[in-house]
Amino acid sequence: MSLCEIVRLNGYIQSTYMAVYPDKIMLLDGACRPDVEMVLDYIKTTLKRPVTDLKVVVVTHMHPDHAGGAHKFRDETGCMIVSADKSDQWYSGIAGRTMHLVDINLAYYVARRQGCSLKNLYYPAYLKADITVSEGDCVPGFDEWQVLETPGHTDRDLSLFHLPSRQVYTADLIIKLRHKFVAPFPVYDPKVYIQSLQKIKALKPSVVMMAHGRELAIDQAMFDTLITQAPKQPRTIKDTIKHKLLRRKNADFSMFKQKK
């Protein structure tokens, strides 16, 4: 059945989008853990639908504001979790589990910056997807939605393209802060990240739905600016720490030379 509307809800620290059909609902991302109650209440109270109408939750990548509610949504509604076809878990091994905790704390940092009250953001470091998808696949049960692989931010980022309306949900590929667009943090692979921007630009989408921002029309000139200004080197926690330590070391040597 045809799409009724795409609803944007204000999540804990991100925008959450819901594709509403007469007989089914899809959540375009897994949201934060505290968003589960809010989303389900919206379905019950505003849409006046049973929560079991939520059939699919897509997880575009594993960060707390995109995967944090996925397992709880499935527990509450019986929905399917759909995510990228990757053989390994994003947060695998000791280093991965450490990064999982770092990313949760980064989400708390964003929450504090936005003036949000403290809430439980913990979620499993692993994802048990029911179905995995790759470039060009349609979301199971939602054939109007095409899956696009748009990595760079992580190695498994997905975007979702609504074919009839040419609206695209890009998760964290593009961030809108106040009056400017910026690249996300982290960016693990700058070259691949730029290729992902170019892929979305080539679609000539009518609207870009951003997780951090809202739905906006982005013209070709702005895409060119985003591509030109995209990071040329990795921007990760590790790289940031190394850069700051190196800068501090150079500053210390500079002071020493001045005294000498």
KEPA-748626 format. One record per residue: x, y, z of N, C-alpha, C in turn. Coordinates in steps of 0.1 Angstrom, whole numbers, plus 2048, in hexadecimal, padded with zeros to 3 digits. Example, Ala and Ser with C-alpha at 12.3 -4.5 7.8 and 13.67 -1.06 7.14 Angstrom:
// residues 2
{node {884,7C7,84E},{87B,7D3,84E},{884,7DF,84E}}
{node {880,7EA,847},{889,7F5,847},{881,800,84F}}
// end
This chain:
// residues 260
{node {808,7F4,800},{800,800,800},{809,80C,800}}
{node {804,817,7FB},{80C,823,7F9},{80F,82A,806}}
{node {81A,832,806},{81E,839,812},{814,844,815}}
{node {811,845,822},{809,850,827},{811,85C,82A}}
{node {81C,85B,832},{825,866,835},{832,861,83B}}
{node {83C,86A,83B},{848,868,842},{848,872,84E}}
{node {848,86C,85A},{847,874,866},{855,876,86C}}
{node {858,882,870},{864,885,878},{861,887,886}}
{node {867,87F,88F},{865,881,89D},{872,886,8A4}}
{node {871,88E,8AE},{87D,893,8B5},{881,889,8BF}}
{node {88C,882,8BC},{892,878,8C5},{89A,87E,8D0}}
{node {8A0,876,8D7},{8A8,87A,8E3},{8B3,884,8DE}}
{node {8BB,880,8D4},{8C5,889,8CF},{8C5,88A,8C0}}
{node {8BB,884,8B9},{8BB,883,8AB},{8AD,884,8A6}}
{node {8AB,886,899},{89E,885,892},{89C,877,88F}}
{node {890,872,891},{88C,864,88E},{881,865,884}}
{node {882,85D,879},{878,85E,86E},{871,850,86D}}
{node {864,852,86A},{85B,846,86A},{853,847,85D}}
{node {854,83C,855},{84C,83B,849},{83F,834,84D}}
{node {834,83B,84B},{827,836,84F},{81E,832,843}}
{node {81A,826,843},{811,821,839},{804,81D,83F}}
{node {7F9,81B,838},{7EC,817,83E},{7ED,80A,845}}
{node {7F6,801,841},{7F6,7F3,848},{803,7F0,84E}}
{node {80D,7F9,84E},{81A,7F6,854},{822,803,856}}
{node {82C,802,85E},{835,80D,862},{843,808,862}}
{node {84C,811,85D},{85A,80E,85D},{861,81A,864}}
{node {86A,817,86E},{873,820,874},{880,821,86C}}
{node {884,82C,867},{88F,82D,85E},{89D,82C,866}}
{node {89C,82B,873},{8A9,829,87B},{8A5,824,889}}
{node {8AF,81F,890},{8AC,818,89C},{8AB,822,8A8}}
{node {8AF,82E,8A7},{8AD,839,8B1},{8B5,836,8BE}}
{node {8B3,83E,8C8},{8B9,83C,8D5},{8B0,833,8DE}}
{node {8B6,82D,8E8},{8AE,825,8F1},{8A2,82C,8F7}}
{node {8A4,839,8FC},{898,840,901},{88D,844,8F7}}
{node {890,842,8EB},{886,846,8E0},{87C,83B,8DE}}
{node {87E,82F,8E3},{875,824,8E0},{867,828,8E6}}
{node {866,82C,8F2},{859,82F,8F8},{852,83A,8F1}}
{node {85A,844,8ED},{854,850,8E5},{84E,84C,8D8}}
{node {856,843,8D1},{851,83F,8C3},{845,836,8C5}}
{node {845,82D,8CE},{83A,824,8CF},{82D,82C,8D4}}
{node {82F,835,8DD},{824,83E,8E1},{81E,846,8D6}}
{node {827,84A,8CD},{822,852,8C1},{819,849,8B8}}
{node {81E,83C,8B6},{816,833,8AE},{808,830,8B5}}
{node {808,82E,8C2},{7FC,82B,8C9},{7F3,837,8CA}}
{node {7F8,843,8CE},{7F0,84E,8D2},{7ED,857,8C6}}
{node {7F7,85A,8BE},{7F5,864,8B3},{7F0,85D,8A6}}
{node {7F6,852,8A3},{7F1,84A,897},{7E6,841,89A}}
{node {7E4,83E,8A7},{7D9,835,8AC},{7DA,828,8A5}}
{node {7E6,823,8A5},{7E9,816,89F},{7EF,80C,8A9}}
{node {7EE,7FF,8A7},{7F5,7F6,8B0},{804,7F7,8AE}}
{node {80C,7F5,8B8},{81A,7F6,8B6},{81F,7EB,8AD}}
{node {818,7E0,8AC},{81C,7D5,8A3},{81B,7D9,894}}
{node {816,7E5,891},{816,7EA,883},{824,7EE,880}}
{node {82D,7F0,88A},{83B,7F3,887},{841,7E5,882}}
{node {844,7E5,875},{849,7D8,86F},{858,7D7,86E}}
{node {85E,7E3,86B},{86C,7E3,869},{873,7EE,870}}
{node {87E,7EC,876},{887,7F6,87B},{895,7F4,874}}
{node {899,7FE,86C},{8A6,7FE,866},{8B0,804,86F}}
{node {8BC,7FD,870},{8C7,802,877},{8D2,806,86D}}
{node {8D4,814,86B},{8DD,818,861},{8EB,816,865}}
{node {8EE,817,872},{8FC,814,877},{8FA,813,886}}
{node {905,80F,88D},{904,80A,89A},{905,815,8A5}}
{node {905,821,8A2},{907,82B,8AD},{8FA,82C,8B6}}
{node {8FC,832,8C2},{8F1,831,8CC},{8E4,837,8C7}}
{node {8E4,842,8BF},{8D8,848,8BA},{8D2,842,8AD}}
{node {8D8,837,8A9},{8D3,830,89D},{8D0,822,89F}}
{node {8D6,81C,8AA},{8D4,80E,8AD},{8CF,80C,8BB}}
{node {8CF,816,8C3},{8CC,815,8D1},{8BF,80F,8D5}}
{node {8B5,811,8CC},{8A7,80C,8D0},{8A3,800,8C8}}
{node {8AC,7FB,8BF},{8A8,7F1,8B5},{8A2,7E4,8BC}}
{node {8AA,7DE,8C5},{8A6,7D2,8CC},{89A,7D4,8D4}}
{node {898,7DF,8DB},{88C,7E2,8E3},{880,7E3,8DA}}
{node {882,7EA,8CE},{876,7EB,8C5},{872,7DC,8C1}}
{node {87B,7D4,8BE},{877,7C6,8BA},{870,7BF,8C6}}
{node {876,7C1,8D2},{870,7BA,8DE},{861,7BF,8E0}}
{node {85F,7CC,8DD},{851,7D1,8E0},{847,7CF,8D5}}
{node {84C,7CE,8C8},{843,7CE,8BD},{844,7C1,8B4}}
{node {84F,7BA,8B5},{851,7AE,8AC},{856,7B2,89F}}
{node {85A,7BF,89D},{85F,7C4,890},{86C,7BD,88C}}
{node {870,7BE,87F},{87C,7B9,87A},{887,7C4,87B}}
{node {893,7C0,87E},{89E,7CA,87E},{8A6,7C7,871}}
{node {8A7,7D2,869},{8AE,7D1,85C},{8BB,7D9,85D}}
{node {8C6,7D4,859},{8D3,7DB,859},{8DC,7D6,84E}}
{node {8E8,7DC,84E},{8F2,7DA,844},{8F7,7CB,844}}
{node {8FA,7C6,839},{8FF,7B8,837},{90E,7B8,83A}}
{node {912,7B7,847},{920,7B7,84B},{922,7AA,853}}
{node {92D,7A4,851},{930,797,857},{934,798,866}}
{node {939,7A4,869},{93E,7A7,877},{935,7B1,87E}}
{node {936,7B2,88B},{930,7BC,893},{938,7C9,893}}
{node {932,7D4,892},{939,7E1,893},{942,7E2,89F}}
{node {93C,7DF,8AB},{943,7DF,8B8},{948,7D2,8BC}}
{node {951,7CC,8B3},{956,7BF,8B6},{963,7C0,8BE}}
{node {966,7B6,8C6},{973,7B6,8CD},{973,7BF,8D8}}
{node {97F,7BF,8DF},{981,7C8,8EB},{980,7D7,8E6}}
{node {987,7DA,8DB},{988,7E8,8D7},{97A,7EC,8D3}}
{node {972,7E3,8CD},{964,7E7,8C9},{95B,7EA,8D5}}
{node {95D,7E1,8DF},{954,7E4,8EB},{958,7F1,8F2}}
{node {965,7F4,8F2},{96A,801,8F7},{964,80C,8EF}}
{node {964,80B,8E2},{95E,816,8DA},{94F,817,8DC}}
{node {948,80C,8DF},{93A,80C,8E2},{937,815,8EE}}
{node {93F,813,8F8},{93E,81C,904},{941,82A,901}}
{node {94C,82D,8F9},{950,83A,8F5},{944,841,8ED}}
{node {93E,839,8E4},{933,83F,8DC},{927,842,8E4}}
{node {924,83A,8EE},{919,83D,8F7},{91C,84A,8FF}}
{node {928,84C,903},{92C,858,90A},{92C,864,901}}
{node {92F,862,8F4},{92E,86D,8EA},{91F,871,8E9}}
{node {916,867,8E9},{908,86A,8E8},{904,872,8F4}}
{node {909,86F,900},{906,877,90C},{90B,885,90B}}
{node {916,886,905},{91C,894,902},{913,89C,8F9}}
{node {90E,896,8EE},{905,89D,8E6},{8F8,8A1,8ED}}
{node {8F3,897,8F5},{8E7,89A,8FD},{8E9,8A6,906}}
{node {8F4,8A7,90D},{8F7,8B2,916},{8F8,8BF,90E}}
{node {8FE,8BF,902},{8FF,8CB,8FA},{8F1,8CF,8F6}}
{node {8E8,8C6,8F4},{8DA,8C9,8F0},{8D1,8CC,8FC}}
{node {8D6,8CB,908},{8CE,8CE,914},{8C4,8C3,917}}
{node {8C7,8B7,913},{8BE,8AB,916},{8C1,8A6,924}}
{node {8B6,8A1,92A},{8B8,89B,937},{8BF,88D,935}}
{node {8C5,889,940},{8CD,87D,940},{8C4,870,93F}}
{node {8C6,868,935},{8BE,85C,934},{8C7,850,931}}
{node {8C2,844,933},{8CA,838,930},{8CC,836,921}}
{node {8D8,836,91C},{8DB,834,90E},{8E1,826,90B}}
{node {8E3,81E,916},{8EA,812,913},{8E2,808,90A}}
{node {8E9,802,901},{8E3,7F8,8F8},{8ED,7EE,8F4}}
{node {8E9,7E2,8EF},{8F3,7D8,8ED},{8FD,7DC,8E2}}
{node {90A,7D7,8E4},{914,7DB,8DA},{913,7D2,8CE}}
{node {90B,7C8,8CE},{908,7C0,8C2},{8FA,7C3,8BC}}
{node {8F9,7C0,8B0},{8EB,7C1,8AA},{8E7,7B3,8A4}}
{node {8DC,7AF,8A8},{8D6,7A3,8A2},{8CB,7A7,898}}
{node {8D0,7A9,88B},{8C7,7AD,881},{8BF,7A0,87C}}
{node {8B2,7A3,878},{8AA,798,873},{8AD,796,864}}
{node {8B0,7A1,85D},{8B3,7A1,84F},{8BE,7AB,84C}}
{node {8C7,7A7,843},{8D2,7B0,83F},{8D0,7B4,831}}
{node {8D4,7C0,82D},{8D2,7C6,820},{8DF,7CC,81B}}
{node {8DF,7CD,80D},{8EB,7D3,807},{8E6,7DD,7FD}}
{node {8F0,7E4,7F6},{8ED,7EE,7EC},{8E3,7EA,7E2}}
{node {8D8,7F2,7E0},{8CE,7F0,7D6},{8C3,7E7,7DA}}
{node {8C4,7E0,7E6},{8B9,7D8,7EB},{8AD,7E1,7EF}}
{node {8A1,7DC,7EF},{896,7E3,7F4},{894,7DE,803}}
{node {88F,7E7,80B},{88C,7E3,819},{881,7D9,819}}
{node {883,7CD,81F},{879,7C3,81F},{86C,7C8,824}}
{node {862,7C5,81C},{854,7CA,81F},{851,7D8,81C}}
{node {85C,7DF,818},{85A,7EE,814},{861,7F0,807}}
{node {85B,7EB,7FC},{862,7EB,7EF},{865,7F9,7E9}}
{node {85E,803,7EE},{861,811,7E9},{86E,816,7EF}}
{node {874,810,7F8},{880,815,7FF},{88C,80D,7FA}}
{node {895,814,7F4},{8A2,80D,7EF},{8AD,810,7F9}}
{node {8B5,806,7FB},{8C1,807,804},{8CD,80C,7FC}}
{node {8D3,815,802},{8E0,81B,7FD},{8EB,819,807}}
{node {8F6,814,803},{902,813,80C},{909,820,80C}}
{node {90A,827,817},{911,834,817},{91B,835,823}}
{node {925,82C,822},{92F,82C,82D},{938,838,82E}}
{node {941,838,837},{94A,843,83A},{94A,847,848}}
{node {93E,84A,84D},{93C,84D,85B},{93F,840,863}}
{node {93A,835,85F},{93F,828,863},{940,81F,857}}
{node {943,813,858},{944,80A,84C},{937,804,847}}
{node {92C,807,84E},{91F,800,84B},{913,80A,84A}}
{node {916,816,848},{90A,820,848},{901,81D,83C}}
{node {8F4,81E,83F},{8EA,81D,834},{8E2,82A,833}}
{node {8DE,82C,827},{8D4,837,824},{8C8,830,81E}}
{node {8BC,836,81F},{8B0,831,81A},{8A9,83B,810}}
{node {8A7,836,804},{8A2,83F,7F9},{893,83B,7F6}}
{node {88A,844,7F8},{87C,842,7F5},{87A,845,7E6}}
{node {879,83A,7DE},{879,83C,7CF},{86E,845,7CA}}
{node {861,843,7CE},{857,84C,7C8},{859,85B,7CA}}
{node {85D,85E,7D7},{85E,86D,7DA},{86C,872,7D9}}
{node {876,869,7D7},{884,86D,7D6},{889,873,7E3}}
{node {883,870,7EE},{888,875,7FB},{892,86A,800}}
{node {89D,86F,806},{8A7,866,80B},{8AA,869,819}}
{node {8AB,85E,821},{8B0,85F,82F},{8BE,85B,82F}}
{node {8C7,864,834},{8D5,862,834},{8DB,860,841}}
{node {8D3,85F,84C},{8D9,85C,859},{8E3,867,85D}}
{node {8F0,863,85F},{8FA,86C,863},{903,871,858}}
{node {900,86E,84C},{909,872,841},{90B,881,840}}
{node {900,888,843},{901,897,843},{8FA,89C,850}}
{node {901,8A5,857},{8FC,8AA,863},{8F9,8B9,861}}
{node {8EE,8BE,866},{8EA,8CC,866},{8EA,8D1,874}}
{node {8F3,8DB,876},{8F5,8E2,882},{8F1,8F0,880}}
{node {8E6,8F5,886},{8E2,902,885},{8E1,906,876}}
{node {8EB,90F,872},{8EA,914,865},{8F4,90E,85B}}
{node {8FA,903,85F},{904,8FD,856},{904,8EE,856}}
{node {908,8E9,84B},{90A,8DA,849},{918,8D6,84D}}
{node {919,8CB,854},{927,8C6,857},{927,8B7,855}}
{node {934,8B2,854},{936,8A4,854},{934,89E,861}}
{node {930,891,862},{92E,88B,86F},{93C,888,876}}
{node {93B,885,883},{946,880,88A},{942,872,890}}
{node {94A,868,88E},{956,867,887},{955,866,878}}
{node {960,867,870},{960,863,862},{96C,859,862}}
{node {96A,84D,860},{974,843,860},{97B,842,852}}
{node {974,844,848},{97A,843,83A},{976,84F,832}}
{node {97E,859,831},{97A,866,82A},{977,863,81B}}
{node {97F,85B,815},{97D,859,806},{96F,852,804}}
{node {96C,848,80C},{95F,842,80A},{954,84B,80F}}
{node {956,853,819},{94C,85D,81D},{949,866,811}}
{node {953,86B,80A},{950,874,7FF},{949,86D,7F4}}
{node {94C,860,7F2},{945,859,7E8},{936,857,7EB}}
{node {933,856,7F8},{925,855,7FD},{91E,862,7FB}}
{node {924,86D,7FD},{91E,87A,7FA},{91B,87B,7EB}}
{node {925,877,7E3},{923,878,7D5},{917,86F,7D0}}
{node {915,863,7D7},{90A,85A,7D3},{8FD,861,7D6}}
{node {8FC,867,7E2},{8EF,86E,7E5},{8ED,87A,7DC}}
{node {8F7,881,7D9},{8F6,88D,7CF},{8F1,888,7C2}}
{node {8F6,87D,7BD},{8F2,878,7B0},{8E3,874,7AF}}
{node {8DD,871,7BB},{8CF,86D,7BB},{8C6,87A,7B8}}
{node {8CC,886,7BA},{8C4,892,7B9},{8B7,891,7C2}}
{node {8B8,88E,7CF},{8AD,88C,7D7},{8A4,898,7D9}}
{node {897,896,7DA},{88E,8A2,7DC},{890,8A7,7EA}}
{node {893,89E,7F4},{894,8A2,802},{89F,898,808}}
{node {8A7,89E,811},{8B1,896,819},{8AC,896,827}}
{node {8AA,88B,82D},{8A6,88A,83B},{8B2,886,843}}
{node {8B6,88F,84C},{8C2,88D,854},{8BE,88A,863}}
{node {8C6,881,868},{8C4,87D,876},{8C7,889,880}}
{node {8D1,891,87C},{8D4,89D,884},{8D2,8A9,87C}}
{node {8C6,8AE,87D},{8C1,8B8,874},{8B2,8B5,872}}
{node {8AE,8B6,866},{8A0,8B3,862},{8A0,8B0,853}}
{node {894,8B0,84E},{893,8AD,83F},{894,8BB,838}}
{node {89D,8BB,82E},{8A0,8C7,827},{8A3,8C3,818}}
{node {8A1,8CD,80F},{8A5,8CC,801},{8B3,8D1,801}}
{node {8BC,8C9,7FB},{8CA,8CC,7FA},{8CE,8CC,7EB}}
{node {8D2,8D8,7E6},{8D4,8D9,7D8},{8E2,8D4,7D4}}
{node {8E4,8D3,7C7},{8F1,8CD,7C2},{8FD,8D6,7C7}}
{node {8FB,8E3,7C7},{906,8EC,7CB},{90A,8E9,7DA}}
{node {900,8E7,7E2},{903,8E4,7F0},{90A,8D6,7F2}}
{node {906,8CC,7EA},{90D,8BF,7EA},{91B,8C1,7E6}}
{node {91E,8C9,7DC},{92C,8CC,7D7},{934,8D2,7E3}}
{node {92E,8DB,7EA},{934,8E1,7F6},{938,8D7,801}}
{node {92E,8CE,803},{930,8C3,80D},{93B,8BA,809}}
{node {93C,8B7,7FC},{946,8AE,7F7},{954,8B5,7F8}}
{node {954,8C2,7F4},{961,8C9,7F5},{966,8CB,803}}
{node {95D,8CD,80C},{961,8CF,81A},{962,8C3,823}}
{node {95F,8B7,81D},{95F,8AB,824},{96E,8A8,829}}
{node {96F,8A1,835},{97C,89E,83A},{985,896,830}}
{node {991,899,830},{99B,892,827},{9A3,888,82F}}
{node {9A2,889,83C},{9A9,880,845},{99F,87A,84F}}
{node {9A1,86E,854},{998,868,85D},{995,871,869}}
{node {989,871,86E},{986,879,87A},{97F,86F,884}}
{node {987,86A,88C},{983,860,896},{988,865,8A4}}
{node {983,85E,8AE},{988,861,8BC},{997,85F,8BD}}
{node {99C,854,8B7},{9AA,851,8B7},{9B2,85C,8B0}}
{node {9AD,860,8A4},{9B5,86A,89D},{9B4,878,8A4}}
{node {9A9,87B,8AA},{9A7,888,8B1},{9B1,888,8BD}}
{node {9B2,87D,8C4},{9BB,87D,8D0},{9CA,87F,8CB}}
{node {9CD,877,8C0},{9DB,878,8BB},{9DE,886,8B6}}
{node {9D4,88D,8B0},{9D6,89A,8AB},{9D8,8A4,8B6}}
{node {9D0,8A3,8C1},{9D1,8AC,8CC},{9DE,8AA,8D4}}
{node {9E2,89D,8D5},{9EF,89A,8DC},{9FB,8A0,8D4}}
{node {9FA,89E,8C7},{A05,8A3,8BE},{A05,8B3,8BF}}
{node {9F9,8B9,8BE},{9F9,8C7,8BF},{9FE,8CC,8CC}}
{node {9FB,8C5,8D7},{A00,8C9,8E4},{A0F,8C8,8E5}}
{node {A14,8BD,8DF},{A22,8BA,8DF},{A2A,8C5,8D8}}
{node {A24,8C9,8CC},{A2B,8D3,8C4},{A2A,8E1,8CC}}
{node {A1F,8E3,8D3},{A1E,8EF,8DA},{A28,8F0,8E6}}
{node {A2A,8E4,8EC},{A34,8E4,8F7},{A42,8E6,8F2}}
{node {A45,8E0,8E7},{A52,8E3,8E1},{A54,8F1,8DD}}
{node {A49,8F7,8D8},{A4A,905,8D4},{A4D,90E,8E0}}
{node {A46,90B,8EB},{A48,913,8F7},{A57,912,8FC}}
{node {A5C,905,8FB},{A69,902,8FF},{A73,90A,8F7}}
{node {A71,90A,8EA},{A7A,911,8E1},{A7A,920,8E4}}
{node {A6E,926,8E7},{A6D,934,8E9},{A75,938,8F6}}
{node {A74,92F,900},{A7B,932,90D},{A8A,931,90B}}
{node {A8E,927,902},{A9C,926,900},{AA2,931,8F8}}
// end
